[in-house]
Amino acid sequence: MHYSGQGYNFPIALEGALKWGKRSLTYMPKVIPAEMKHGPIALVDENLPVIFLRPKILTTEKLQQYPEIKARKGQVGSP
C-alpha cells in the first residue's frame, strides 16, 4: 500500500502510514504525489492499493497520477 498526501495532508499521510505499518508489521512507503513518477509508480499493480489524502476541492480523478495508476490497474482510494 502507498500512502500519499498533498500540502497540509502530507503529515497526516505520514502518520497514517506509520500506524498502518506498525499494525501490519510491514514497511509503508510515504510518497509526495509529485514524486510518484520517480520510482514508486513502477510498483503499482492490481494488488497494491494507493491512498491519497487530498483537499475536498480536488477530486481523485483530477490528480495527475490517477490515469497512470489506473493504467497499471492500481486501486485508488481517497478517504
SULRA-V491883 format. One record per pair of residues at least 24 apart in sequence whose C-alpha atoms are under 8 Angstrom apart, sorted by the first residue. I is the first residue (numbers start at 1). GAP is how many residues later the second one is. If there is no record, write none. Layout:
I,GAP
I,GAP
This chain:
1,27
1,28
1,47
1,48
1,49
1,50
2,26
2,27
2,28
2,29
2,46
2,47
2,48
2,49
3,25
3,26
3,27
3,28
3,47
3,48
3,49
3,50
4,26
4,27
4,28
4,29
4,46
4,47
4,48
4,49
5,26
5,27
5,28
5,47
5,48
5,49
6,26
6,27
6,47
6,48
6,49
9,44
9,45
9,46
10,43
12,41
13,39
13,40
33,32
36,29
41,27
41,28
44,25
44,28
44,29
44,30
45,24
45,27
45,28
45,29
45,30
46,26
46,27
46,28
46,29
47,27
47,28
48,26
48,27
49,25
49,26
49,27
49,28
50,24
50,25
50,26
50,27
51,25
51,26
51,27
51,28
52,24
52,25
52,26
52,27
53,25
53,26
54,24
